[in-house]
Amino acid sequence: MEKTLQELSEYVGGTVIGDPSAKIRGVMGIDDAQEGYITFISNNKYIKKINQTKASAIIVSPKLKDINISSPQKRQRNLLVCNNPYLAFAKLVELLMYKKPTYTKGIDSTARIDKTAVIGQDVSIHAYATIGQNSQIGDRVVLSHCVYIGDNCIIGDDTIIYPNTVIYHETVIGKRVTIHSNTVIGSSGFGYAPDGQGYYKIPQIGIAIIEDDVDIGANTTINRAVMGETIIRKGTKIDSQVVISHNVEVGENSLIVSQAGIAGSAKIGRHVTIAGGAGIVGHVQIGDNVTVGGYSGVINDIPSNETYLGAPALPIKRMRKCYVIIEKLPEMREYIKTLEKRIKHLEGSVGLPQSTQSKQRRP
C-alpha cells in the first residue's frame, strides 16, 4: 500500500511540513529507513540522527517542528508533526504494513468438545483443542492448536487464544482478549497452612476473571482466588513471563512488563505501570497512575500519582539520592579511615585516651 504524506497526516491527525505529495509505502526505524519510507523520533537521544536518515519523511513532536534540519542532499526534510509520534508510528505500521492474521472458520475434527458446551458462530477451533463441560465459547473466538478450556468457563466474543494455553475450570475471559502461547489462567495459588510437620494445601475455590480488551503475553501465569476473585480489569496489557497470584486485582489500562511478580491479595490501581522484574509483596495497595521501576521491590502501600524505584522501593527522587551515595561508598570508606587515623594521632599528641570510635575495628 502506498499513501501520500498528506493522506497519512489526515489518518493520524497530524500536520505536514514539507511536501504533502511525497509517496510513502512503509515505516522503518531511523537507522534503516530508505527513500519511500517514513520513520519517527520519540526519544530526544535520536535527534542527532535526523540528518543521517534516508527516510522520505519523519514523524516528530511539535517541539521539533521548527528545528532547522536538512537531508544529506541539502533539501528540507518532510515532517509529519504529531502530538504523540510513537502512537502515530503504531497506527501507520498497522495501516501500511501489518497483515492481520486470518483463521479458517470451523471446528477441526480432532478437537474434543463436550456435548454440554455452547459454541458461538464463526469460531475457529483448531486441532486437538479441548473444551470442557458447560463452557461457553463466544462468536468469532479463535482457539489455536492444543488449547485447553476447562469446565464451566466463559470465553467472550472475538477472543484469540494461542497454542498450548490452559484455561482452568470456571475462568471467565471477556471480549477481544488476546492470550499468547503457554499461558496458564486459573491455576491454584500458592497457599499452604503449616500443620507442625509439613504444609496443608489450602483449597483454592475462587475464580479468575479477565475483563474485555486485555492482552496477555506468552508463558504468563494468573492464579485463581482462594475465595472470591482474581481480577484483571479491562484494557490492561500483560507481558510474557509474568506471575499474578491469588486474589490480586489489577486496575483498568495498566501495564505489567516481563518477569514482574505480584503476590497474593495485592491491589493495583488504574493506569499503573509495573516495569520488568519488579516484585510486589502480598496485601499491599498501589494507587492510580503509579509507576514502579524495573527490578524494584514494593513492600509497602504506594499512593496515587507516584513513581517508586529500588529495593525496597522508595520515591524516585529519594532513591536517586541513595544511588548517588551508594556509588560513592568506596571513597567514603577511605575518607572515614583517614579521619580515624587523624583522630588517633590528635588524641595521642595531647595524651588523651583513645575514643571509643577509634578503638572500633574497621570493616
N, C-alpha and C positions, 0 to 999 in steps of 0.2 A: 504494500500500500504506500502511496506517495501523496503527500499533502503540502500545501504552501505554508509558509510560516504564519501568514495571516489566519489561515484555517486552524492551525494549531493554537494560535493565540485565542481565538474565539472558543475553542474547545476547553481550554484550561482557565479562561478568564484572565488572560494576561495582556500585555501591551508590547507591540513590536517597535524596536528601534533599529533602523536599517532597511533592508529590502523585504517588504512583506510578501513578494512573489517568489522568494527563494524556495526551492524544492527540497523537501525533507522526506527521506524514506525510512529512517530508523533512528534509534537512540544508541549512543555508545558512551563509554567512560571518557573522561577528558584526555587521558593518555593515549587511547587507541582510536579516537574518533577520526573519521575521514570526511572528505567533502561529500555532501549529500546527507550527512547525519547531524543531529543536534546533540549537544552534551549539556551538562549542568554544573553549577557550583553551589553547594550548600554549606561548605566549610571554608572559612577565611584562609586556611593554610594552602588552598589550591588556587588562590587568586593569581599568584605568580605564573601559573600555567596557562592563563588566558591567552597570552601572546604566543604560546607554543603549540596549541592545539590546531589541528587542521579542520576542525568541525565547521560546518556551514552556518551554525547558529549556536548560541549559548543561552541556557536558562539561568537568569540571575535574579537576585533580590532587588527591591527598589533602591537600596543604598548603593548599589553598584551601577545603576543605570547611567550615571553621569561620568563614570570613570573614562579617561581618555585612553582607549585601548584599540590597537590596530593589529591586523593579522601579519604574518611574515611577508605577505605580498603588499603590505603598506596600504591596505584598504580597511575601511571602518568595519568592525565586527557587527554581525547581525545579532541582536539581543532579543530574547523573549523575557520580559520583566514580569515576575510573578511574586506575590507575597510569600508563597511557600514553594521554593524551587524544587524541593525534594518530592512534594506531593505532585507537582506538575510533571516531574520526571516519571513518577509511577504511572500517572494517567496516560502519558504519551507512550510508554512502553506497552501498556495494555492496548492502546489504540493502534499502534503501528506494527508491533512485533509479536505480541502474545497470541498464541493459538490455544484457545480454550479446549481442554480435553473433551473428547466425545466418548460416550459409553453406549454399548449396544443394549437396547431395551429388551427386557425379558428375564427369565429365570433359567439359569443353567441346569441341565438335567442332573448334575452331581450335587446340587445344593440340597441340604437337609432342612426342610421346613416343617415344623409341627403343624398338624391339621387344625389346631386351635388358633394359630397365628393369623393376624389380619394384615393383608398386604395391599398397599395403595396402588395407584395407577402409574404406569410408565416407569416402573422401577427397573434397576439394573442389578441383578443379584448374580454374582459370578461363581465360578467353580468352587465347590467344597465349602461355600458359606453355610453357616448353621443358624437357625432361628428357633428359639425355644417356645415353650407353651405360652399361649395367651399374649404374646408380644405383638405390638402394633408397629407396622412399618409404613411411613407416610408416602405421599406421592413423590415421584421422581427421585427417590432415595437411591444411592449407589452403595452397594455392599461389595467390596472387592474380594479377591480370592482369599479363602480361608478365614474370613471374618466370622467371629462367634458372637452371637447375640443370645443372652440367657433368657430365662423365663420372665414373663411379666414386664418386659422392657417397653419403652416408648421411644421411637425414633421419628423426629419431626420431618416435615417436607423438605426436599432439596438438600438433605444432609448427605455428605460424602464420607465414607469410612474406608480407609485404605487397607491393604492386605495385612493379615495376621493380627488384626486388632481384636481385643477381647473386651466385650461389654458384659459385665456380670448382671445377675438377676436383679430386677426391679429398678434398674437405672433408667433415668429419664433424660433424653437428649432432645434439644429444641430444634428449631428450624434453621436451615442454612449453616449448619455446623460442619466444620471440616476436621477430621481426626486422622492423623497420619499413622503410618505403619508401626506395628508392635506396641501401640499404646494400650494400657490397661485402665479401665474405668470401673469403679465399684468393687474393687478387691477389698479384703478385710484390712482395717487399720491395725497398727502395731500396738495392741493393748493386752497387757498381762498383769495379773494380780499375784504378788508373791504369797506363797502358802507356807512358808517356813523352810521348805526343802527345795522347791522349784518355783515354777510360774504357772498360774492357771489362766488359760486363754479366756479373755473376755469376749463373749459373743458380740459380733458386730451386726446389729439388727436394723440399723438405719439404712438410708439410701444415698445415692449420689445423683445430683441434678446438674445438667449442663444447659444453660439457657441459650436463647437464639444468638446466631451470628458469632459464635465462639470458634476460634481456631486453636487446635492442639497439635503440637509437633510430635515427631516420632519418639518412641521409647519413653513416653511420659506416663506416670502413674498417678491416678487420682483415687484415693480410698473412699469407701462408703463410710457413713457415720456410725458411731457406736449406737446411738439412738438419735432420731431426728434426721438431719440432712447435712451432707456436704454440698455446698452450692458454688458454682462458678457463674456469676451474673453475666448478662448479655453484653456482647461486644468485646469481651476480654480475649486477649491473644496470649497463648502459652507456647513457649519454645519447646524444643526437644530436650529430653533427659531432665525433666522437672519432676519433683515429688511433692504432691499435695496430700496431706494426711487427713485423718477422720475429723469431721465436724468443722473443717475450715470453711470460711465464707470469703469469697473474693468478689469485690465490688465491680460495678459496670466499667467497661472500657479500660481495664487495667492491662499492663504488660508485665509478663513474667519471663525472664530470659533464662537461657540454658543453664542447667546444673543448680538452679536455685532449689531450696527446700523449705517447705512451710510445715511446721509441726502442728499437732492436733489442737483444734479449737481456737486457732488464731483467727482474728477478724481483720480483713484487709479492706480498706475503703475504696472509693471510686477514683478512677484516673491515677492509680498508683503504678509506679514503675519499680520493679524489683530486678536489679541488674544481675548479671551472670555470677553464679557461685555464691550468692547471698544466702544466709540461713536465718530463718525466723523461728524463735522458740515458741512453744505452745502457750495458748491462753493470753497472748498479747493482742493489743488493738492498734492498728495503724490507720491514721486518719486519711481523709481525701487528699488527692493531689500531692502525695508524698513520693519522693524518690529515695530509694535505698541503693547505695553504691555497690559496685561489684565486690564480691567476697567479704561483704560486711556481715556482722553477726548482731542481729537485733535481739536484745534480751529484755527490753522494757517497751512500754507503750510509746508511740510516736504521734504527736499532734498533727493536725492537718497542715498542709502547705509548707512542709519542711523537707530538707534534704539531709539525709544522715549517711555517714561513712565510717568505716573502720570496724574493728572487733575488739571490744564491744562498740557498737555503732554509737556515734556522737554527732551532734550538729556539725555540718561540714566545715564551718568556719573554725570551730574549736579543734576538730580533728586535723585540719591542715596545720594549725599551730603545733599540735602534738607531733605530726610528721616532721616538721622542721626541727623540733627538739630531738627526736629520735635520730635524725641524720647527723646531729652534732654531738651525740653521746660519746663517741670515742675521744673527740677533742676535749669535751667537758671532763672526762675521766682523767686525762693527762693534766688538765689545769688544776683539778682538785688535788692530785698527787703533788703538784708543785706547791700549792698553798699549804698542804700538810707539812712539807719539808721546811717551808719558811716559818710556819708557826713553831715547829720543833726547835728550829735554830734560834728564834726570838726568845722562847721560853728558856733555853739553855743559857743564853747570853745574859739574862737577868737573874738566873738562879731560881726560877720558878719550877715547881713540879709540872711534869708534862700533863697537858689537858687530857680529859677522858677521850675526846675525839681523836687526838693524835696518837693515843695508845691503841686504838682500834685497828685491827688488821684490815688492810685494804683488800678488796676483791681481786 
